[in-house]
Amino acid sequence: MKERGRWWRGFTGSIAAGLAVLAVGVLGEAVVGSATGAPGPGLFLLIGHPVAAVAALLVQRQADRRNGTVAGVAGIGVLVIAFVALTLFWWA
């Protein structure tokens, strides 16, 4: 594998993994909020974060298993999913 492809897969894999960690954190916050009676994230965030994380991880899996243009486009897909998730859930 070329060095450029290795870097790209590592970068997009890190983004996908970061979305997964963020989803776990949001779910954890919901549990803590529920246990303490504090307001937590809404249903939109509780459903949206795990869906975005799973979608990014599935697309990243294709990026890791394919070569060439398909891998590059799958990596771009991971970035698009992350951008949409952050825009909808954090920057809105």
GIWO-V406502 format. One record per pair of residues at least 6 apart in sequence whose ideal C-beta (glycine too) atoms are under 8 Angstrom apart, sorted by the first residue. I is the first residue (numbers start at 1). J is the second residue. Records with the same first field share a line. If there is no record, write none. Layout:
# GIWO-V406502
I = J, J
This chain:
# GIWO-V406502
1 = 67
5 = 67, 71
8 = 63, 71, 72, 75
9 = 63, 64, 71, 75
11 = 75
12 = 60, 63, 74, 75, 78, 79
13 = 60, 63, 64
15 = 56, 78, 79, 82
16 = 53, 56, 57, 59, 60, 78, 82
17 = 57
18 = 82
19 = 49, 52, 53, 56, 57, 81, 82, 85
20 = 53, 56, 57
22 = 49, 53
23 = 49, 50, 52, 53
26 = 41, 45, 46, 49
27 = 46, 49, 50
29 = 40, 41
30 = 40, 41, 46
32 = 38, 40
33 = 39, 40, 41
34 = 40
44 = 89
45 = 89
48 = 85, 88, 89
49 = 85, 89
52 = 81, 82, 84, 85, 89
55 = 81
56 = 78, 81, 82, 85
59 = 74, 77, 78, 81
60 = 74, 75, 78
62 = 70, 71, 74
63 = 71, 72, 74, 75, 77, 78
64 = 71
66 = 74
